[in-house]
């Protein structure tokens, strides 16, 4: 006897959570490619007012999308990926979509993810930021290369000048004038060395090797973070105070650790009020390194907590640095918590303690 076809599939996955996590258009289809769910963003992409209207007009939409070959998809197969321009009463929507098969057996189900190609959504920001950072690596390297030429010429000219001054025997040159010239050359050589060191630091930031675990002094990293953010702090009339007298050793990639600490500190500086004091420091406590980053007169925005503890990095947020910082700390076996004791608020971080290097 042939199996009786049911008109309702109780096992169809609910796409609401998927839509919220990915913040993209989501449509759920049953084994017969009937629309069983569409989130509001998907309805907007198809020019429909709501899910009921989309379901009612799905046959025409499906025909325009040309989904005839998705029946060959199986769970685990690469998704069907296409571009289609859909004309609706609200205009033409330039869509990109992909269809994934889920489930198994004789009744597969399909998840359609879609976006309007003509729109830049909030969740694209993270990808744009990552692309910008990658591009800036090459920009920085190019600027360093361009600066190295004049700097080398300056270095050579100063060396020649420094060597020529002792040979000056002209009687009309006063001794004090000659001594002053020597001092000027010494100052210029010192500044030239500092400038060369700065360029070397910039170049090191642009190109770095693979991540590797090293013994790292957290307090040294906090001092670097404070140095980098000193200009931003001045603009906000915020004081950065270091409590970093004693080294606090842990293990990890120093670049990623510095990035994490920078994200947390930059968040505090941005949220601080004029006259706020942000104190940075780390101490060893048994088997742990405890990092305190907190400031007075700071009220962290509600979105910071959401960014700090969320799972997905794709959701739209203004606090990508906080999310990245927590991800890095947890990958090293650590933990990040928000703190507010009534007088100061910020971040408390726990990392595994390592013994000091020999």
N, C-alpha and C positions, 0 to 999 in steps of 0.2 A: 504494500500500500504506500502510495506517495506521501511524503511528509506534508503536513498542513502548514502553509505559510502563515506566519503571524504578522499582523499589521503593526504590532508594537514591539520594539526591541528593548526589553527591560535592561539589557546589559550595555546599552549605548553610553559611551563615556560623556560626562558633563564637561563642556569646554569652558565653563565660567572661570575656573581657577587658572586654566591655561592662558586664557585671555588676559587675566589680571597680571600674571607673572611675566608674560612676554610683552604685554601692552601693544598688541598688534591685532589685526582682524582675524577672528577664528570662526570657522564654519565646521560643523560636525555632520557627516553624511553616513547613512546606513548602507547596508550591503547593496541596496538598489539605487544608491546615489541620491536618495531623498534627503532634503535638508531637515535635520532634527534639532539643530541649535545654531544660532548665530549671535555673536555678541554685538553690542551697539556700534562698535567701530567697523565691523564687517558690514552691518546694515548701511552705515554711512558711505562706505566705499562702493556699495552697489546702488546707492541713490534711493534706498528704501527708508521709510520712516521708522520701522521697528521690525522685530523678528517675525511677527505675524504677516506683515506685508512681504517680507523677503520669502517666507515659506510659500505664500500664495503665488508669487511670481517666479519661483525657483526654476520651473521647467524652461522658461525662456532664457533665464540667466545661465543655466547649465548648458544650453545649446550654444549660447554665445561664447562660453568658456571652452567649449569643445573638450569635454571630459570623457569622451567615449572609451578611451584606452586605459582609464584608471582601473578597470576591472582586472587587468593583468598584474597590478601591483600586489605584492605580498609583504607581510610584516618583515621589516629588516631590509627591504629593497631600497635603493636610492629613490628619493621622492620625484614625482613629476613636477617639473619647474617650467613655468611659461610666463609670457607677457601677453596681455590682452587689453584692448581699449573697449570699454563697455559704455554704450550710449544710453543714458537714462533721461528721465524728465528734468533732472537737475543739472544735466550736462554730461560731458564725456569724462569718464574716469579711467586714468591710465594705470592699470593694475599689474602688479607682479604677484604671482601666487605659487605656492607649492602644495602638493598633496601627498600625505603620508598614509600608508596603510597600517592599521593597527588591528589587534585581535588575530585570531587564527581560525582554521576550519573553513566551513562552507559559507560562513556569514561574516566576511571581513567588514571592517568599518574604516572610515577615512577621516582624516583631520586635514582641513585646508587652512593654511596660513596665508594671509594676503596683506598687501599694503598698496597705497597709492604712490606710484613712482614720482608724481609731481609734487609730493608733499615731503617735507623734512620733519620727522616726528621728534618728540622729546627723547625717545630712547636711542636716536641716532647720535646723540651728543657724546656718549662714551666712545663710540667708534671714531668720531671726528677728533676727539681729544687724543686718542691713541695714535691716529694718523698724523696729527699735528706734531706730537712728540717725536715720532719717527722721522718726520720731515725736518724738524729742527735740529736733529742730530747732524744731518748733513749741512744744514745752514751754518751751525756753530763751527763745524770742522772747516768749512770754507772761509768763514770770517777769521778764524785762527790762522789759517794758511796765509790769508792776505795780510794779516798783521805781522806775521813773522818776518817778512821781507824788510819792511821799514825798521822793525826792532833790531834785526841783525845789523843793518846799516848804522843805526844809532849806537849799538854796542861797539862796532868797529871804530866809528868816529870818536867816541869817548875814550877808547883805548889809545888811539893815536894822539888825542889831545892830552891825555894824562902823561903819556911818554914824552911829549914835546915840552911841557911846562918846565920840567927840571933843567932843560937846556936853554931856557930863556936867560940871557945875560945882558940884555939891553940896559944901559945905565939910566935911561929915563923912566924905567919901570920901578916904582917904589916897592920895597919889600912887602909892605902890608897889602898892596894891591895884588902882588903875586900870591901871597898867602890866601887872600880872599878867592882868587881864581882856583887855587887848589881845593878850597872848601866847596866851591860850586861844583867842581868836577866830582868830588866825593859824593855830594848829594845826588847829582844826576846819575852816577853809577849805581847808587843804592836804589833809587827809584826805578832805574832800568831793570835791575834784578828783581824787584818786586813785581813789575809789570810782566816780566818773563814768567815768573812763578804763577801769576794769575792766568796767563794764557795757557800754561801747562795744565792747570787745574781745570780750565774750561774744556780743553781738548780731552782730558781724561773723562769728563762727564759725557762727552759726545760719543766716545767709543770705549766700551768696557768689555771684558771677557765674559765667559760663561759664569753663572752664579756658582759660588763655592762657599763652603762653610769655613769660617775663620774665627779665631778668638777676637772679640770686638769689645772695646771699652765703650759702654753706652754713654757715659758722661762725656767722652770725647765727641761722640756723634751729636749729643745735645748741644754742645758748644758750637759745633758747625752749623746746626740748624738755627740756633740763635743768631749766629753771624749772618747767615743768608737772609733771615727775616728782619734784620735790624732796620732796614729802610722802610719796610712795610709797617713795622711797629711804630716808627717815628711818625709816619703819616696818620696813624690812628691815635697818636699821643698815648701810646701804650709802652710800658717799661717791661723789658725782658730781663729777668734775674736768674742767674745760674747758681745752683747749689750742687756743684760738681767737683768738690775738692778731692774726693777719693775715687779711684777707678772702680767701675762696676763691670765685671767681665761676663760676657755671655758668648754663645756660638751662633754664627749665622753669616749670611751674605751682607757685608757692611753697606753695600749700595741699597739693597732692599730695606734694610733696617733704617737707614737714613731717610729713605722715601717715606716709610711708615711714620716715623717721628715727625717728619716735615708736614705730612698731611694732618696730623693731630694738632700740631702747634699752629699751623696756618689757620685752621678752623677756629682756634681760641683767639688769635689775633683779630680775625674778621668779626667775631662776636663780641669782642671787648669794647668797653666804653672808654672815653678819655680818662686818663689817670689810673686805669687798671694796671695791676702788676701781675705779670704771668711768671711763675716760678717753675723752672725745669730742673730736675735732679733725679738721680738714681742711687739706690743703696742696696747692699747685699743683705739678705735676710735668710739665714739658713742655707737652703739649697736653691733659693730664688734670688733674682734681681728684681726689685720693685721700682718702677719708674713712676714718678709723679709729675704730671703736667696740668697745672691748675692755676686759675687766676682769680683775682678779686673783681667784683663788679662785672661779672660775665653771666649772661643769661643765654645758654645755648638754645638755638631754635629747635622746635619739636622735630623737625625733619632729621636732625643729627642722630637721634636714637633709632629712627627707622632705617637710616643708611648704615648705622653701625652694626645692627643685628640682622639685617635681611640676608637671605640666602643667595638670591640671584643678583648678579651685577648688571643686568640689562635694564632694570627699572630706571625711570627718569629720576634724577636727583641732582641737587646742587652740591652734594657732599661726597663726590667720588674719592677724594683723598682720604676721608674717614673710612669708607668702605675698603679701599685698597690697603690702608694701614691695618685694619683689623684682620683682613685676609692674610697679610704677611705675618703678623704676630701669631695668629693661630697656626699657620703652617710651620712655625718654629716651636710649636708646643706651648705657646703662651696664651695669655688671656687679657682681654681689654674690657674695662667696665667704666661706665659713667659715674662720676662722683659729684656730690653737692653737699657740703657740710654746713651750709647756711652763710658762710663768709667767703668761700671760694668754691669754684666748680671747674670741672675739666675731666681729665682722663687718668685712670690708674691702670698700669700695665704690669703684668707679671711675666717674667721670662726665666728660663732655667739658668742657674748660675754656673759659670765655668771658672776654674782656677786661673790665676794670672799666668801669663807666659813666663818662661825662664828668662 
